[in-house]
Amino acid sequence: MTPPPSGAAVARDLFALVERLYPLCRSLSGAGVRRTLELLRELIPLELHEVPSGTRLFDWTVPDEWNIREAWIADADGRRIVDFGESNLHVMGYSTPVDGEYDLAALRKHLHVAEQHPGWIPYRTSYFQPDWGFCLSRRASDALEPGRYAVRIDSSLAPGAMTYGELLLPGRRSEEFLVTTHICHPSLCDDNLSGIAVASFLARALGERPRRFSYRFLFVPALIGPLAWLARNQARLSGVWGGVSLTCLGNRGVLTYKRSLQGDGVVDRGFQRVLERRGQGEVSVPFGPGGADERQFNAPGFRIPFGALTRGRHGDLAEHHTSADDMTFISGAQLADALDACLGVISVLEEEPRFIVRAPPGEPQLSRRGIYRAVGGGGGPEQGEAVAAMLWILALSDGRWSLPEIADRSGLPLRGVQEMSEVLVRQELLERL
């Protein structure tokens, strides 16, 4: 049997995938997204879906497809001072076509800079409002002299489709766990080529092992991509018991898990447990309305327990959405560490036993089964840890809580909880999933 790759080899391969995807100009739709998904299909068997422009997705509508070939600003001598060919961040995403001359005052209305960082190029988009623009460093903007400038954006906005990738890994049980990552950002490594790389390698690893649950991976444009999947799969949502969004996993920060809106779903407890075991100062934070794909799955009408794994909190790093989010901002070791954490959580979800109560509705009568004292009131040792363990097990065994989690929640020793679960199984009050 071929030995599994070493941590160093996985780190190298993850970094190489980011490096390969880095030059592509991705957006909400278009050739760059399709090319990205085609390259990922060399690693995992993604199914590609096309959602036509104009499709209504709840309160949103899929916009026209955007593609770009070239874009530049040239001075009076014909010297290109901003060129899309040098960085695809130079053009605001979804810019409408432009071919004309502008004086500096008129041109500045369409220029975007990162004010606090004079050497960085910002990332900007205008998906749902027709506009055009260029992004450049503040230093380059400040150097512009009064005069006439030739401006060209050779782009197209036309009916087409938004594309996303999907992979289902069936397990012994049909209940699904979702893993999502957004694919709409251009040459930005941490946000979110890091999430794309970790999700791809996680899918490949899970595809090579037996699975109790089913796992569905979604590679989608942000916001409207999850909504497209949700709109197309409303009939199956009752079988989705949780999920996680992967983004910003290659930077220097510690892993941060943002809990679902529910806050105590299986996925929340799984990540909390694994991060505590790792002991690397990693944190779990409450749900907030900002972030990535998890916003849609937790939204009213769905309320799927959906968390997010990042490094640091969303929006905390100045490099994000700028040209500073490049290959030097991430490391293969950080990507491999995030992958290891995800695999650890999957192992917890897969391996820790869960139970279902098999009794009439309400609290079962334990005394007639000889496992609870027959005389009420009083107190004493018979109301000790054994009885408490049984009551906690019966209260939480709806298939969502594992025995270690019940022990944590109750504050009781795990060994005692395990022993009492065996008693309840023998009494046919409890059934292991």
C-alpha positions, 0 to 999 in steps of 0.5 A: 500500500502506498503510504500517505503523503507527509505533511510537508508534501501536502503543504507543498501540493496545496501551495502549488495549487494556489500558485497555479490558480493565482493568475486567473481572473475570476469573477461572479461568472465568466471564463475565469471561473470555468477555467478554475473549476476545470483545473479543480476537476483534475483533482476531484470529479466536480459536476459543473452547473450553469445558472442562466442569466436572469434566473430569479433566486429568491430576492436576487437575480443572476446578472449577465455573464462578464468576460474581459480581454484587455484593459488599460489607461494610457497617457498622452505619449501612449505609455500605459500607466495602468494595465490589466495585463500586469494585474487582474486587480487593476480593473473593477470586476464587472466593468462595462466596456469603455473606449475613449478619452478622459481628462484627469478630473473625469478619470478620477471619478473611476479610480479606486485606491487603498488610502491607508496603503499607498503601494497596494492595489485594491479589489473592487466590484460592481456586480449589480450596478452598471459601472466601470473603474480601475484600481491602482496604488495610491502612489500611482494615482498621486503621480498622475498629471493633468491632461488627457488619457486614453481609456480602454476596457475590452469587456462584455456583459451579455446573457450567459450563465453563472457557473458553480461546481458540486461534488457529492460523496455518498456515505452509508447514511443519506444525511448530508454535511456541506462544505462550501468555498467561494470561487469568485475572487481574482488574484487573491490568495488567502481570500479565497484560493486558500479555501478552494485548495483546502476544500479540494484536498479535503474532498479528495481525502474523504473520497478515499475513505469509508464514510458514515455520512454523506458529504457535499462540496460546493465551489460557488460564487459568493452570496448568489452561488449558495442561493442558487444551490439552495433554490435548486435543492429546497426538497433535500434541505431537511437531510442537511444537518450541518455545514462549514464555509472555508475561507482565508486559511493560508495567512499567519493567524490562528484558526478561528471557528465562527459558530452557526446562528444556532450555536450548538449544532453538531458542527459547532460542537465538533469544531469546538472539540477539535480546536480545544484538543489541538491546543494551539490557541485557536478560538471559537466565536459567536455567529455574526451576519458578516462573512461568507457562504455561511450567511445564506445557510443560516438565513431565515427560511433555511436555518441550517447549522452552518459555521465558518473556518478562517484564520482570524476574523472576517475583515480583520486583516488589512491585506484582504481585498488588496494586491498584498494578498499574494503568494507571499501572504500565505504558506503551505504549512498554514494550508496543511494545518487547516486541512488537518483541522478539517479532517480532525473534525470529520473524524469526530463527526464520523466516529463518535457514537450517537443515539436515538431514544426509543421510548414513548413520547415524554420521559420514560418510566425508569423505575418499572424497568428496575433502573431507578428507585421506586420511591419518590422524594428523599434523595440519597446516593441513588440520585447520584451520577448514574441517574444523572447520566441516564437523564442527560442521555435521554434528554439529549439523544436525538441523534445530534449529540455524541456521548463525549458531548453529553459528558461535556454538557452535563459535567459528568465523567465520560466513563459513567455516561458510556456505562449508563448508555449501555444500560439504556440500550439493554433496556431498549430505551436507546438505539445506537445510530 
